[in-house]
Amino acid sequence: MFKKNIQKIANRTICSSAILTMLSITNVSAGDNEIKFELTDNPGRWFDTGTPVAGNRSIAVATPGVKVKFSGNSNTVHTRSSLIYPTGAANMPFNTKPTKGGDDVTLTTPGLYVFTCSIHPYMFGAVIVDDPNTQGLDLGSSISLINGIKVPTSSDLATRLLRTFFIATNPQNWQNYASNKPWHITYPDVNVRVDAGVVNLPEVLNARYGNNIALAPLKNPATPAVGEIWVATQFETTANKDKPGTVSAINGASWQVTRKVALPSIDMNNPHNMWTDRNQNVIYVTQWFDKKLTVYDRNTGALIRNVSVGEAPAHVMTLTDSDRLHITNNGDTRADSVMELSPLATNVLRRINIGRGNAHAHWMSHDGKTMVTPNVLSGDSTQYNFHSNSIDAITKVSGPLSHPLATGMMPDASKYYVANLLDSTIAVVNMDTHKVVKHINLIKNYNPVTGAVTGPVGALPIQTPVSPDGKNMVTANTLTGTITVVDTDTDTLVAMLPCDPGCHGVQYGAKRGGGYYAYVSSKFSNRMLVVDPDPNNDGNPADAKIVGSVGLFSKASTAADDTVSGNAGMGGQGILPIPVVYNGWVQNLPAAWGNQLTPAQRNPIQ
């Protein structure tokens, strides 16, 4: 069927020289055949050529033998990793250690190459190596992914990844719920050569995935939430900062954005994930493209302190028994890559040896005993024991290039889950035996060639917390733009809900009158989705549904410490509902917060 469609739309065959002229590529020197990417902290332009192509500064075209050079203009370290490359290509796969740049690779095999950062895996830069003697830009007949998957370039997986690239690297292609306009994605108007022939790129992508899509109106949930929800609107820019990122507060009763915290005095850089102290008075936020953990007053947004912790700090959580903080340094290759800070982050206490570097979204147990970390570059997970100050186990959770990114834990610490980004699985780990007892395959119901979907699907999973009562787990899946729901009693995938492009962050908060909401944010959209995982109150997560959607952009009444200048409300990543209602934390809440919860919410597993 796809080959027939290709023949229908391959009606404009343009020679390579004409395509190069159309693309206006100026960063390829005719004399030395060289491409330069500057790695930056700027939204959409993380791999920056300096030359726009259909609004995109992260793609270049060259001929075989091109040298691709990577330089750094970022406040933290990155890898330069070949996410996609032509199957069998010379010098592939290419992968560097986390540094600030100075690498290069020579590309000789015609086809599509997409580079990423394994620490910040939505950073993309692409090179099309084109044979000037063929018609159409050469994408190759088959692509390989960094984890070993191989698919034809006409496959749904290949074109879905290509579409994701063009969305991620051009802010004008992000879903803007403040504009009241259909969602339009701009692609370079060029012909490309794939395994099935020469086709027009935008015609194929538009035929498969649509364009000029009407966005659903925002809708408040009918039942209010307890407290408020903070979202790391990581790509929002403001007038008095060089670096991007704000943190946005939403009132759970009115569902309005009440405050934007940009912290221009410290040029807060890509705020990524948050937690709070046991009194719910301060917000801890990591600067993922920097080296700092920032503390500010939850009520006023005023800066309290800015603490150096290490390269690319990603997630922060507290111990339930001591209120000490733990921060994963995602860019640190050292084994002692988790930082421990005193309550309120007044002092750095120690570095904790987890046996691995590059940990990302960790989780803590209800009793203050255990921390589990997903170790991004080693394909495993550490279970650390605070009572003995030692490692209980390092467990292989998937292949070495599966990119374990996030964890969730049962409220009784009986098992935990690890989301493996690149192989789209979730490992289920028994916390007593330290063994993987199951892999939940999120793409079991997806055909990567045809795109056929026969059940719930989630490709490239990211945050995956377990509900405070332990009955369900909600996962954000960035490639498919879907939310998947797992029944934790059987560890079975039972539901799929639509999400926005770059679906990323999830956390649970208390619903007024009982039960919980799961809040979901997306990188390339400026709305937050509100999911009720048990709308019928019968304990069946298969009935989960979206009950509301909230814009993350400012209103006239929104308090702010700086003026929004671009990407309004965009870049939704970490989420922090206040009060924290997970088992172990909820019992420590001050009465002013605890009294707003039901008895079941105050003791979620009793």
C-alpha positions in Angstrom: 0.0 0.0 0.0 2.8 2.5 0.9 4.6 1.8 -2.4 1.4 2.6 -4.3 1.1 5.8 -2.4 4.7 6.7 -3.1 4.1 6.3 -6.8 1.1 8.6 -6.6 3.0 11.4 -4.9 6.4 11.1 -6.6 5.4 13.6 -9.2 8.1 16.2 -8.7 11.6 14.7 -9.2 14.2 17.4 -8.6 17.9 16.9 -9.1 20.2 17.1 -6.1 21.8 20.4 -7.1 18.3 22.0 -7.4 17.4 20.7 -4.0 20.6 22.1 -2.5 19.7 25.5 -3.9 16.2 25.2 -2.6 17.4 24.4 0.9 19.9 27.3 0.8 22.5 25.4 2.7 25.4 27.8 3.3 27.2 26.0 6.1 28.8 23.4 3.8 32.0 24.7 2.3 32.6 23.7 -1.3 36.3 23.6 -0.6 36.5 21.4 2.4 33.0 19.8 2.6 32.5 20.6 6.3 29.5 21.0 8.6 29.7 22.7 11.9 27.2 22.1 14.7 27.3 24.3 17.8 25.7 22.6 20.8 23.7 25.2 22.8 21.1 25.5 25.6 18.6 27.2 23.3 15.2 25.5 22.7 14.9 23.9 19.3 18.5 24.9 18.3 20.4 22.5 20.5 22.5 21.4 17.5 22.8 24.8 15.7 24.2 25.2 12.2 23.4 28.9 12.2 21.6 28.6 8.9 17.8 28.1 8.8 16.1 25.6 6.6 12.3 26.0 6.6 12.6 27.5 10.1 15.0 24.8 11.2 18.7 25.4 12.1 19.6 21.8 13.0 19.7 20.2 9.5 22.4 20.3 6.8 23.0 18.6 3.4 26.4 17.6 2.2 28.1 15.2 -0.2 30.0 12.0 0.7 33.2 12.6 2.7 31.8 15.5 4.7 33.4 16.2 8.1 30.9 17.0 10.8 32.4 19.1 13.6 30.7 19.6 17.0 31.6 22.6 19.2 30.1 23.6 22.5 28.3 26.7 23.7 26.4 25.1 26.6 26.7 25.5 30.3 27.0 21.7 30.8 28.3 18.6 29.1 26.6 16.6 26.2 27.3 13.5 24.2 27.3 13.5 20.4 25.6 10.2 19.6 24.3 8.8 16.3 20.7 8.1 17.0 19.9 7.2 13.4 22.3 6.4 10.5 22.2 4.5 7.2 22.4 0.7 7.8 26.0 -0.4 7.3 27.4 3.2 7.2 31.1 3.7 7.7 32.2 5.2 11.0 28.9 4.3 12.6 27.7 4.2 15.3 29.3 7.3 16.6 29.2 8.0 20.3 31.2 10.3 22.6 31.6 10.7 26.3 29.9 13.6 28.0 32.0 16.7 27.2 31.4 20.3 26.0 32.4 19.6 22.4 35.4 19.4 20.1 34.5 16.1 18.3 34.2 15.3 14.7 33.2 12.5 12.4 33.5 11.9 8.7 30.4 10.7 6.8 30.9 8.8 3.6 27.8 6.7 3.1 24.8 8.5 1.5 21.8 8.6 3.7 20.2 10.2 6.8 22.2 10.7 10.0 20.5 12.1 13.2 22.7 13.0 16.2 21.5 13.4 19.7 22.7 13.9 23.2 22.3 10.8 25.4 21.9 13.0 28.5 19.3 15.3 26.9 17.8 12.9 24.3 15.5 15.5 22.6 18.5 17.4 21.3 18.8 16.7 17.6 21.0 17.5 14.7 20.7 15.9 11.2 22.9 15.6 8.2 21.7 14.2 4.8 24.7 12.9 2.9 23.6 13.1 -0.7 25.0 11.4 -3.8 24.9 14.2 -6.4 24.4 11.6 -9.2 21.0 10.4 -7.9 17.6 12.0 -8.0 16.2 13.2 -4.7 18.1 13.7 -1.4 19.3 10.3 -0.3 17.8 9.0 2.9 19.1 5.5 2.3 17.2 2.3 1.8 17.4 1.3 5.5 18.2 3.1 8.7 19.7 1.7 11.9 18.9 3.1 15.4 21.6 3.3 18.1 20.0 0.3 19.9 20.3 -1.9 16.8 16.8 -1.7 15.4 16.8 -1.6 11.5 13.8 -0.5 9.4 13.2 0.6 5.8 13.2 4.3 5.3 9.7 4.1 3.9 8.5 2.5 7.2 6.2 4.2 9.7 8.9 4.2 12.3 11.4 5.9 10.0 8.9 8.6 8.9 7.6 9.0 12.5 11.1 9.7 13.7 11.7 12.2 10.9 8.5 14.0 11.7 9.5 14.1 15.4 12.9 15.7 14.3 11.1 18.5 12.4 8.7 19.2 15.3 11.4 19.2 18.0 13.9 21.4 16.2 11.5 24.3 15.1 9.6 26.1 17.9 7.1 27.3 15.2 6.1 23.6 14.8 5.1 23.2 18.4 1.4 22.9 19.5 0.3 26.4 20.6 -2.9 26.4 22.6 -2.7 30.1 23.1 -2.9 30.9 19.4 -6.4 29.6 18.5 -5.0 28.4 15.2 -4.7 24.9 13.8 -1.4 23.1 14.4 0.7 23.5 11.3 4.1 21.7 10.8 6.5 23.1 8.3 8.7 20.7 6.4 11.4 21.4 3.8 9.6 21.1 0.4 12.1 18.6 -1.1 12.1 15.2 -2.8 13.9 12.4 -1.0 15.0 9.0 -2.1 13.9 6.1 0.2 13.8 2.3 -0.3 10.6 2.5 -2.3 11.6 5.3 -4.7 11.7 9.1 -4.8 8.9 10.9 -2.9 8.1 14.4 -1.9 8.9 14.7 1.8 6.0 16.9 3.1 3.4 15.0 1.0 4.4 11.7 2.6 4.4 13.1 6.1 1.2 15.0 5.7 -0.5 12.0 4.1 0.5 9.8 7.0 0.1 12.1 10.0 -2.0 15.0 8.8 -1.4 18.7 9.1 -3.2 21.9 9.9 -4.9 20.0 12.7 -7.5 21.7 14.8 -6.5 21.8 18.5 -9.2 20.8 21.0 -10.3 23.7 23.3 -8.9 23.7 26.8 -11.2 22.4 29.5 -11.0 22.5 33.2 -11.6 19.3 35.2 -15.1 19.2 36.8 -13.6 18.2 40.2 -11.0 20.5 41.7 -7.6 19.3 42.9 -6.1 19.8 46.3 -3.4 22.5 46.4 -1.5 23.5 43.3 0.6 22.0 40.5 4.1 23.3 39.4 5.3 22.6 35.9 8.8 23.1 34.6 8.0 25.1 31.4 11.6 24.6 30.4 11.6 26.2 27.0 9.8 29.5 27.9 12.1 32.5 27.4 11.9 35.8 29.3 13.1 39.3 28.6 15.9 39.6 31.2 17.5 36.2 30.8 19.9 34.7 28.2 18.9 31.1 29.2 15.5 29.6 28.8 13.1 28.3 31.4 10.4 29.2 33.9 8.5 27.2 36.5 4.7 27.7 36.3 2.2 27.3 39.2 -1.4 26.3 38.5 -4.1 26.7 41.1 -5.9 23.3 41.6 -9.3 25.0 42.3 -9.4 27.6 39.5 -7.0 25.8 37.1 -5.4 29.1 36.3 -1.7 29.8 36.0 -1.0 32.0 39.1 2.7 32.4 39.0 5.8 32.2 36.7 9.2 31.9 38.3 12.1 32.8 35.9 14.7 33.9 38.4 16.5 36.3 36.1 19.0 37.2 38.9 20.7 33.8 38.4 19.7 33.4 34.7 18.0 30.1 35.6 18.9 27.6 32.9 16.5 24.9 31.7 14.7 24.1 35.0 13.9 20.4 34.6 12.5 18.7 37.7 11.2 19.7 41.2 10.5 18.6 44.7 9.7 20.3 48.0 10.5 20.1 51.7 8.2 18.3 54.1 6.5 21.6 55.1 5.8 22.3 51.4 7.3 25.8 51.8 10.1 25.8 49.2 10.6 24.5 45.7 13.8 22.7 44.7 14.4 22.8 41.0 17.3 21.4 39.0 19.0 23.3 36.1 19.5 20.5 33.7 21.7 22.4 31.3 23.8 23.7 34.1 25.4 22.6 37.4 22.9 24.1 39.9 20.1 23.2 42.2 17.9 26.2 42.9 15.8 26.8 46.0 13.0 29.4 46.0 10.0 30.3 48.2 6.9 28.6 47.0 4.6 31.4 48.0 6.5 34.4 46.7 8.8 32.9 44.0 11.8 34.7 45.7 15.2 33.1 45.4 16.6 31.5 48.6 19.8 29.9 47.3 21.5 28.5 44.3 23.8 25.5 45.0 26.4 23.9 42.8 25.9 20.2 42.6 27.5 18.8 39.4 27.0 18.5 35.7 23.5 18.4 34.3 21.5 17.8 37.5 18.3 16.1 36.5 16.0 15.0 39.3 15.6 15.9 43.0 13.8 14.1 45.8 13.9 14.0 49.6 14.2 11.2 52.1 10.9 10.7 54.1 12.7 10.3 57.4 15.3 13.0 57.4 14.1 15.5 54.6 17.6 15.4 53.1 17.8 16.0 49.4 19.2 13.8 46.7 20.1 15.0 43.2 21.2 13.0 40.2 24.0 14.5 38.2 23.0 13.2 34.8 26.1 14.5 33.1 28.6 13.0 35.6 30.3 9.8 34.7 31.7 9.3 38.2 30.3 6.4 40.2 29.5 8.8 43.1 27.2 10.8 40.9 24.3 11.4 43.4 24.6 14.4 45.6 23.2 14.5 49.2 22.2 17.9 50.7 20.9 18.9 54.1 17.3 19.9 54.4 16.5 23.2 52.6 19.8 22.6 50.7 21.8 24.6 53.2 24.9 22.3 52.8 26.3 19.7 50.5 26.8 16.7 52.7 28.4 14.0 50.5 28.5 12.3 47.1 26.8 8.9 47.1 28.4 6.1 45.3 25.8 4.2 43.2 28.4 2.3 41.2 27.5 4.1 38.0 27.4 7.6 36.5 24.7 9.4 34.4 21.7 8.6 36.6 18.5 10.4 35.7 15.0 10.1 37.3 15.5 8.2 40.6 12.8 7.3 43.2 12.9 7.0 47.0 11.1 4.4 49.2 8.3 5.3 51.7 10.5 4.4 54.7 13.6 6.4 53.9 15.6 3.2 53.3 16.0 2.8 49.5 16.8 4.8 46.4 16.6 3.4 42.9 18.3 5.0 40.0 18.1 4.5 36.2 21.7 4.6 34.9 21.3 6.0 31.4 24.5 5.0 29.7 25.0 1.5 31.2 21.6 -0.1 30.7 21.1 -0.9 34.4 19.7 0.3 37.7 21.1 0.7 41.1 19.3 -0.1 44.4 21.0 1.9 47.2 20.4 1.3 50.9 20.6 4.4 53.1 20.4 2.3 56.3 23.6 0.5 55.5 25.0 3.2 53.2 25.8 0.6 50.6 24.6 -0.7 47.2 22.1 -3.6 47.5 22.3 -4.4 43.8 23.0 -3.2 40.3 20.5 -4.8 38.1 20.6 -5.1 34.3 17.2 -3.8 33.1 17.7 -4.0 29.3 20.4 -3.8 26.6 23.4 -1.6 27.0 21.9 1.1 24.7 18.4 0.9 25.9 18.7 4.2 27.8 17.0 3.6 31.1 15.6 7.0 32.0 13.1 7.0 34.7 11.8 5.0 37.7 8.6 4.5 39.6 8.1 2.5 42.9 5.3 0.7 44.6 4.2 2.5 47.8 5.2 -0.5 49.9 8.7 -0.8 48.2 7.9 -4.3 47.0 8.9 -3.6 43.4 10.0 -0.8 41.1 9.8 0.0 37.5 12.4 1.3 35.0 11.4 3.0 31.7 13.8 2.1 29.0 13.6 4.9 26.5 15.1 3.4 23.4 13.6 -0.1 23.4 10.2 1.1 24.6 10.0 -1.3 27.5 9.4 -1.0 31.3 11.4 -3.4 33.4 9.7 -4.7 36.6 12.2 -5.3 39.4 11.6 -7.2 42.6 13.1 -5.2 45.4 13.8 -8.2 47.6 15.5 -10.5 45.0 16.8 -7.6 42.8 15.7 -9.5 39.7 13.8 -8.3 36.7 10.6 -10.3 36.8 9.0 -8.9 33.7 9.5 -6.5 30.8 6.3 -4.6 29.8 6.6 -4.2 26.0 5.0 -0.9 25.2 5.2 -1.4 21.4 3.9 -5.0 21.3 0.8 -3.7 19.6 2.7 -1.6 17.0 4.0 -2.6 13.6 7.0 -0.4 12.9 6.9 -0.9 9.2 3.2 -0.4 8.4 2.3 1.6 11.5 -0.6 -0.6 12.3 -1.8 -0.4 15.9 -3.8 -3.2 17.5 -3.9 -2.1 21.1 -2.3 0.3 23.6 1.1 1.6 22.4 3.8 3.8 23.9 7.1 4.4 22.1 10.0 6.1 23.8 8.7 6.1 27.4 9.8 8.8 29.9 8.4 9.5 33.4 6.5 6.6 34.8 5.4 7.1 38.5 3.1 4.7 40.4 0.0 6.1 42.0 0.1 6.8 45.7 -2.2 3.9 46.4 -0.2 1.5 44.2 -3.1 0.6 41.9 -1.8 2.0 38.6 1.1 3.5 36.8 0.9 6.3 34.2 3.7 6.7 31.6 4.4 9.5 29.2 5.6 8.3 25.8 7.3 10.9 23.7 7.6 9.4 20.2 4.0 8.3 19.9 2.6 11.2 21.9 0.6 8.8 24.0 -0.1 8.2 27.7 -0.1 4.5 28.7 -1.6 3.0 31.9 -0.4 -0.1 33.6 -2.4 -2.2 36.1 0.2 -2.8 38.8 -1.6 -5.8 40.2 -0.8 -7.7 37.0 1.8 -5.4 35.4 -0.3 -5.4 32.3 -0.7 -2.5 29.8 -4.4 -1.8 30.0 -5.1 1.7 28.4 -3.7 4.3 26.1 -4.7 8.0 26.0 -3.7 10.7 23.5 -1.0 13.2 24.5 0.9 16.0 22.8 4.2 15.9 20.9 7.1 15.4 23.2 4.9 13.8 26.0 7.3 13.8 28.9 6.3 14.5 32.6 3.9 12.7 35.0 3.1 13.1 38.7 0.1 12.3 40.8 -1.7 14.7 43.1 -4.8 14.6 45.3 -8.2 15.1 43.9 -10.6 16.9 46.2 -12.9 14.5 47.9 -10.8 11.4 47.3 -8.7 9.7 44.6 -5.9 11.1 42.5 -5.2 12.9 39.3 -2.1 12.2 37.1 -0.8 15.4 35.6 1.0 15.1 32.2 3.2 17.7 30.5 4.7 17.8 27.0 7.9 19.4 25.7 6.5 20.6 22.4 3.1 21.9 23.6 1.9 24.5 26.1 -0.9 22.6 27.8 -1.0 20.2 30.7 -3.3 17.2 30.6 -5.3 16.0 33.7 -5.8 12.2 33.8 -8.2 10.5 36.1 -6.8 6.9 36.4 -9.8 5.6 38.2 -12.8 7.8 37.2 -15.4 5.1 38.3 -13.7 4.5 41.7 -13.7 0.8 41.1 -10.0 0.3 41.1 -9.9 -0.5 37.4 -7.2 1.6 35.6 -8.5 0.4 32.2 -11.2 3.0 32.6 -8.6 5.9 32.8 -9.5 9.0 30.9 -8.5 12.6 30.3 -10.7 14.8 32.3 -9.2 18.2 31.6 -6.5 20.2 29.9 -4.9 23.4 31.2 -2.9 26.1 29.3 0.5 26.7 30.7 0.8 30.3 29.3 0.4 33.4 31.4 -2.9 35.2 32.1 -3.3 38.9 32.9 -3.5 37.9 36.6 -0.3 35.8 36.6 2.4 37.0 39.0 5.9 36.9 37.5 9.4 38.0 38.1 10.2 38.5 34.4 8.3 39.2 31.2 7.7 36.2 28.9 9.4 36.9 25.5 9.0 33.6 23.6 7.8 30.0 23.6 4.9 30.9 25.9 4.2 28.0 28.3 6.3 25.6 26.2 8.7 22.8 27.2 6.6 21.1 29.9 8.8 18.5 31.6 9.0 18.0 35.4 5.8 18.3 37.4 5.4 18.8 41.2 1.9 18.7 42.7 1.7 20.4 46.2 1.0 18.8 48.6 3.1 15.7 47.9 0.8 12.8 48.6 3.0 9.7 48.0 3.2 7.2 50.8 5.8 8.2 53.3 5.7 11.9 52.4 2.0 12.4 52.9 2.1 11.3 56.6 4.6 14.1 57.3 2.4 16.9 55.9 1.6 19.9 58.2 -2.0 19.9 59.4 -3.0 22.7 57.1 -2.3 20.4 54.1 -3.2 17.1 55.7 -6.6 18.3 56.8 -7.6 18.9 53.1 -7.1 15.2 52.3 -9.4 12.3 52.9 -8.4 9.5 55.4 -7.6 7.2 52.5 -5.4 9.9 50.9 -3.5 10.5 54.2 -2.8 6.7 54.5 -2.9 5.5 50.9 -2.0 1.8 51.4 -3.7 1.1 54.7 
